[in-house]
Amino acid sequence: MRYTGAQIIIKLLERYGIRIIAGIPGGANLPLYNALYESKIRHILVRHEQAAGFIAQGMARSTGKPSVCFATSGPGVTNLLTAIADAKLDSIPIIAITGQVPTALIGTDAFQEVDTYGMTIPITKHNFLVKNSRELLTIIPEAFNIATSGRPGPVAIDVPKDVQNEQIEFDTWPKAALPTQNCKINDLSAKEIAQTINESKKPLMYIGGGIIASGAQDLVFRLAKKNSIPVALTLTGLGSFPADNELYLGMLGMHGASYTNFIVEEADLILAFGVRFDDRATGLSQKFCRNAKIIHIDIDNAEINKIKKAHLSLCADINQALKIVIPLVHRNDRKDWLSQIGNKKKKYSIFTSKDPLHPINIIKAISGMVFPDTIITTDVGQHQMWVAQSYPFKKPRTLLTSGGLGTMGFGLPAAIGAALANPKKRIVCISGDGSILMNIQELATLAELGLNVTIVIMNNGHLGLVRQQQEFFYGKKYIASKFLAKHSFKKIAQAFGMRSFELGSGEKVHLILKKALKAKGPSLVDISIHHACNVTPMVKPGRSNIEMIGGSYE
């Protein structure tokens, strides 16, 4: 067989099951696109490379399978960096394949040359600079293996233009490498963990995105039900435990419910599964659960004892670990502990509003109109936290949101990716008027594709969470948080060829939302909300989780 480097890349992507790739061509990756012309892989032409990365994330986050995006050299790469970094912090398996100037020009400040390899070292799980086309026969399989093994994450492959054009002969295609797991579970550790759970009086599970990545949500449910253990979740863990179950405590941390943070603090044992003790979840880590023992199980050994010292720890796939631990755990109804939890929930009730245009009521209305497996994407800000607090997620991979990096502009392209990977589902993107403007050009991509995506914009004319922090922590000195220009998102969407609606006071909220959610193809709803509407509770940065603003609604 005789192929160019570009052809080898495309053929190997086909062999790894890649069916859709988002990207933008340019001078340095045109050989790659020339090879793609002969392929059955579908290409999505985005309007900005950052969107290509987030579309890949939307596909990967909603399916659990690795996805691929393309970019050219120079500004193509730099535009893509944010999406790669976002994938790194949230452990998402994407593979970014970028074009580079010819090998002889590397280091000469050639046109559209940047040090892709150097820039992607700290924001990828691994990266490659390909020196010759034969290396691709090992690099592409290794990239898929690395992206999906252990703790998932992004891999970057930078391919000079001459390498893409170089032809080589070879006899056979490399075999697909299976994901490898390095951490092992021993029986002694499992017995010690089970014994600690059995001896505890007030155990609590603190679970995160690692549960979804490992597919361990059913095992978490079994353990919780068997031993009557309440479950608190991180933002990226939402959906891994059903919100309608009596043991569900919702999200903990900076914007967690008051009762959740108080209950977590009273636990005598914290089962930290698939979490990294992120500051948004723990608050001031030194004061997080000071009276509780901690059992920490995570696939990434670097996260063990990094922020909180665990009494027992295990570097392992949580799915495999729970299969061994659960049979050793006793059945327990824990009536006293669950009674205390019930009292806390009554004492610190969740905020409610009679205003139909309050964001919480809008989100609840949406949840009542869609199927339980509907995929919700969000951008970052107040609307993200309102969704986390009030949307009743019951299934994994139904919330796609930027957790660790907190990237505005994530929601729309991620929704496009989710819709491409799940064509039979309605995807709902909940955004803010600040966030949607970050990647609003992708409305063109969405309209072009005709996907079943409904965008709901919480429009308060501000960078809402910035304004809120200025109100709470900076003496109401508001600066650079209010938009002076007013936009009609309805007209903008119409200009892109989409069905669109506006919602203001006096409008029939449910009727308009239902129209938008049932409409075939893309739709957008622009909803005016009060600019002073805040997300509460809120933990002040640098404080413990039980020091909340607006934390009590007695």
N, C-alpha and C positions, 0 to 999 in steps of 0.2 A: 504494500500500500504506500502511496505517496501523497502527502498532504502538506499544506502550509500550516504555520503555527495558528493562524486564525481559524482554519478549517478544523484543526485538532481541537481547539477550544469549543467550537460549536458542536462538533460530533460528540465530545465528552459530555457537554451539557445535556444533549439529547439522551445520552445513555444514563445519565443521573436523573432523568425524569423531568427536567425543566421544560415547561410548556409555554411560559410567559416570561418575558424580560422587559423591564422598563429602562429607558435611557435616552440619550441624545448623541447623535454622531458628530464627529469633528475630524479634523485632519489626521490626528494621531491614532484614531481607532477606525478609520474607514475600511481598512482591510478586514477587520472583524465584521463590520456590517456587510461587506461584500460577500463574506462567507455565510452570514445569516440569511442572505437573499435566497440561498438554495435550501434553507431549512424550513421545517414545519413549525418551528418555534414562533410564537406570536410576539411581535414587538409592539410595545406601547410607547409612542413618542410623546414624552412629557414636555412641559414648557420651561422647566428648571430642573437641574440635576438633583437638587435636594429632594424634589418630589419623587424622582426615580428611586431614591433610597427609601423613602417612606412608603412608596407603593410596594417595594420589595418587603418592607416590614409588615405591611398590612396583609400580604400573602402569608408570610412566615408566622406571624403572630396568630392568625386565624386558623392555620392548619397544623402548625408545629413542624412543618417541613422547611428545609432551606430554600431561599429564593435568591435570585441574581439580578443585579443591576449593572448597567454600562455607563461609562462616562469617558470623555476624551481628556487629554492632558490639560495642564494649566488651570484655567478657570473652571473647567468641567470637574476636575478633581476637587478644587477648593470649595465649589458649590456642594459637593457630595459629602464633605467631611462631617457636617453637623449630623446628617442621618446615620453615618457610620458610628460616630461617638454615641448617639442615642441608642443604637443597637448594642453597643458594648455595655453600657450601664444597665440596660434591661435584659441582657443575655438573650439576644435574638440572633438566630443563625442566618445571616445574609452574606452573600459573596459579591463583593464589588470588584468588577474587572475594568481596569482603566487603561486607556492608551497612553503611551509615553513617546517622547521624541526618539528618533533613531539612536541606537547605542552610542555611535560615534559622537553624537551631539550632547550627550548627557554631561552635565557639569560645565557647559559653555554659555549658559544663560540664553539658550536658543529660544525661538519664538514658541510661546505657550509651554515653556518648561518650568516645572516646579519639582521639588524633591518629594514625590509622592510617598516613596518608601519611608523617608525620615518623618514625614508629617503623620503617617498612619501608624507608626510604632506604638504610641501610647493610647490609641483609640481603637485598636483591633485586638482580637485574640491572637492573631498571627498575620504576618504579611509577607509578600514575596515580590522580588524584582526579578523577572525572568530574563535569563542571559542568552538562552538559545531555545529554539522551538522544541527540541527533544525533551527539555526539562518539563514541558507542559504535560507530558504523559504521566509524570509523577506528581507534579504540583497541583493539577486540577483535582485528582482523587484525594490528595492529602488535604486540600482546602475543604472539601466536603466532610472529610473525617474530622478535621479540627473543629469546624463550625458546629458539628452536631454531637461531638463527644464530650462527656463530662458536663461542665457548665457551658451551655451553648454560647455562641458569640460570633461577631463578624470577622471575616477574613478579606483582606485586600490583595489583589493580584495586579501588579503593574507590568504591562507588556509593551516594550518598545516596538515602534512601527516596523523596524527591519526584522524583528523576531516574528511578528505576525505574518510577514511576507516570506520568511525562510521556509523552504521545502525540505522535508526529510522523508526517508523511507523506513518503514518498520513493518513487522509481521503481524502482531496481534495488539488489540486494545487492552489496556490494563484492566484488571478486575476491580470492581467496585469495593472500596474499603468500608468495612462495617464500623460503626461508631465504637470506640473503645472506652471502657470504664476502668479507671485505675484504683479506685477506692474499694476495699473489701470489707465485709461485715463478719465479725466473729461472734460466736455464740455467747461468749462471756459478756461482751458489751451489750448484746441484746437482752440478756437476762438481767443485767444491772439496770438498764433503762426501764424494763418492765417492772422490776421490783420497786424502783423509785416512784413510778407512776402509781403502783398499787398501795404504797405507803403514804402517799400524799393525801391531804385533806381538801385542798383547794387548787387542783391542777387547772391549767388553761393552755390551750394551743394558740400559738402565735405563728401564723402561716403566711407564706408569700408566694412570689412568682415561681419559685422552684417547684412548688406542688403542681402547678400547671405544666411546667416544662417537662416534668417526669411522668405526668399522667397519673398522679397519685391521689387525685381528689376522692375517688371511691374508697380508698383505704383510709384516708383521713376521716371520712364520714363513718366508716365502720368503727374506727377507734373511738371517735367522739360518742357514738351511740352506745357502744359496749361499756364504756367506763364513765359515761355522763360527763364529758369534758366540754366546757364551753369553748367556742372558737372565735378568735379575733383575727382579722386579716389586714394585710398591708394593701396599699392601692393596687399594686400589680397582682395581688392574690385574689382580688374580688372575682367571684364566679367559681372559685374552687370549693366553696361550701354554700349550699342553698340558703338564700336569704329568708325563706319562709320556715326554716327549721327553728325549733325552740332553743337550740344551743348556739344559734348564730348571734354574734355580738357586733357584727359590722366592722367597719374600719377603725383601727386605733390610731393614735398619734395626733399630729398638729391639728387636723380638722376632724378627728374621730368624735363620735358621740360622747357626751359627758360620762354617761354610765359605763361606756366601754373602757375609757381610761381609768375610771375609779375601780372597776372590777379587775382590770389587769393589775393594778397596783396592789390589790388585796390577795392575789394568788400566792400560794406557797411553792408552786412549781410551774415554771414556764417551759413549755415544749416548743422550742423554736425550730420549726421545720421549713427548710427552703427559704430562709431569710438571711439578711446580712446586717441586721440591727442599724438600718438607715436612720439618720437623724430625724427625718420627717415622721418616722414611726415611733421612735423611742423618746424624742425630746432630749433633754440633757441626759446622756447615757449613764453618767455616774449615779443619777437618781432613779434610773429605770429599774423597777422591781427589785429594790434593795433587800427585801425580806424573802425573796424567792430563790429556790434553786433553779438552775437553768440547764436544760438538756438541749444541746444544739446539734442538729443533723443537717449537713449541707454537702453538696457534691464538690464544692470548691474548698480545699483545705486552707487556702489563704484567708477565708472568711472566719474560720474557727479561731476564737479568742482574739480576733482583731480589734473589736470594739468592746465586747463584754466577755469577761472570763466565765466560761461554762464549767459547771460542776461535773457534767458528763458531756462528752462530745464524740461525734462520729462523722468521719468523712466518708460519705456514701450516697448512693442514689436513694432518695427518700422512698421511692417506690419499693425497692428491694428491701430496705431497712424495715419498713412497716410490715411487710409480709412476714418477717421473722419475729418482730416485736408483738404484733397484735395477738397471736395465739397465747402468749405468755402473760397478757394483761387480764386481770380478773374483771368480771362483771360487777358494776357498782352503780347504785341509783343516785348516790350523793345528794340526798334530799336537802340536807342543811345548806350545802354550798349553792344548789340551784335556787333554794328559797331566798338566800341572801342576794343572789343575782336578780331574782324577780323583784325584790324590794328596791334595789338600786335602779332598775329600769323604771319603776313607778315614781321614785323620788326625782330622778333626773330625766324627765320625759323629753322626747325629741321635739324640736321646734316645729310648729305648724302655723299656717297662715290661711286666712279665708280669701285672700286675693287670688283670683284664678290666673293672674299673670305673674304670680310669684314663681321664681324659677323652680322651686321644689314641686309646686303643683303642676307646672308644665311638664316636668320630668315624669312625675307620677302618671299624668295623663297619657304621655307617650307610652309608658310601660304597659298601660292597660289596653293599648291599641295594637300591640305587636306580639309576635310569638315569643315564647320563653328563650328560644335559641337565636333571636335576632341579635345581630352584632352591632354594638354601640361603639363608635369611636369618639374621642374628645380631643380638643386642643388643651391648652394649659391656662389655668387661671381659676376665677371663681366658679365658672360653669363646670369645670372639671370636678371641683370639690362638691358642688351640689349634686352632680351625678353620682359620685362615690358615696355620698351620704344617703341618697334617697332612691336610687334606681335599684329594684330588687333582683339583682343578678342571681341566677340559679344554676348556670352552667359555665364551665370553663371556656376560655377563648371567646367570650361574648363581650368583654370590655377590652378595647385596644386603646391604650393611652400612654403617653410619654411619662414614665415615672422618675427614673434617676436623673435624666438630663433636663426634664421639664421644658420641652421644646414647643413653643408656639409655632403654628403652621403645620403641625403633625396631622391633625384630624382629617382634613380633606383628602390628601393623597393616601393616607392609611385606609380611608374608607374606599377609595378607588381600588386599592390592592385587595382589600377584603371582598369587594364585590366581584373582582376578576376571579378570585379563588373560590368564591361561593356564589355562583351566578343565579342560584334558585332562591337566594335570601334577599330580603330588604335590609339594607345597611343604613343606619342612622348616624349621622355625624352631628354631634352637639358642640357648638363652637361659641366664641365670643366675637364681638365686632373688632377687637384688636387682633385676635388670633387669625381670623379668617383672612384678613388682609395680608398676612405673611406669605401665603401661597395661593392667593385668590386667582392667579393665572391658570391654576389647574381646573377651574370651572370649564375652561375650553376643552381640556382633556376629558373631563367627565361628560360634557355635552356631546362631544365627538363619539364617545364610546356608548352613550345611551344607557348607562348602568342604572340599576334600581337603588339609587342613593338619595336619601332625603337629608338635607342640611338644615339644622335648626340653629339660628343665631340668636344668642342672648345679647341684645343690643342695649347697652347703657351709656354709650358715648364716651366710655373711659377705658383705661387699662384698670379693670375693676379691682384686682387683687393688689396692685400697686397703690391705688387710691385708698383701699381699705387699710393697708399698712401705714400709710401716711396719716390716716385718721387715728389709728390705734397707738402708733409708736412714735410719730414725729410731730405731735402737737397740731395736727390738722393743717400743716404747711403743705398745701397741694401744689405740686410742680410737675409738669410733663406727664400728667396722668389723665388729662382731659383732651379729647379730640375736638378741635375747633371746627373742622370741616364735617358736614353732615352728608352721609351717602345714602342713597336708596339702594339697598342690596337687592330689593325686588327688581328694580330696573336693570341693575348690573347683571343679575341672573338672566333676565329676559334678553338682554343684549347678547348673551352667550347662547341663547336658544333654549333656555330651561323654563319649566313651569315654576312660577314663584308667587308668594303670598306675603302679606304684611299682617301683623297682629298688634293691635293697640287696645287701649281701654275701651270697653263696650263691645269689642268684637266677639264673635262666637268661637271661643278658643277650641273647643273639641271638634266642631264642624270643620274648621280650617285645617287643624292638625290631621284629622282623618282624611281629608282630601289630599293633603300632601303625602301622607304615608301610603295611601292606596294608589296614587298616580303611577302609571307605568313610566319607567325611565326616571331621570333625575328631577328633583324638585328642591325648592328652597323656601324656608319660612323665616322671615325677619320679625323678631318679637321685641317690642320695646319694653324694657324693664326699668325700674327706678334705679337711678345711679347710686343712691345711698344704701341699696340693699346689700348687706354684708353676709359673708359666710361665717357662721358661728356653730360650735365653739372654735376658738383659735388659740393655740399655744404660742406664746411669745418665744421667738427664737432664743435659744440658750436657757430655757426654763424647763422644768419637769412637766410631764404630761398632765399632771393633776392641777397645774397652775394655768387654768384656762380663762380666757376672756369670753363672756357670754356663755359660760359653761353650766349654768344652772337655770332651769325653767320651772321652778317650783310654783 
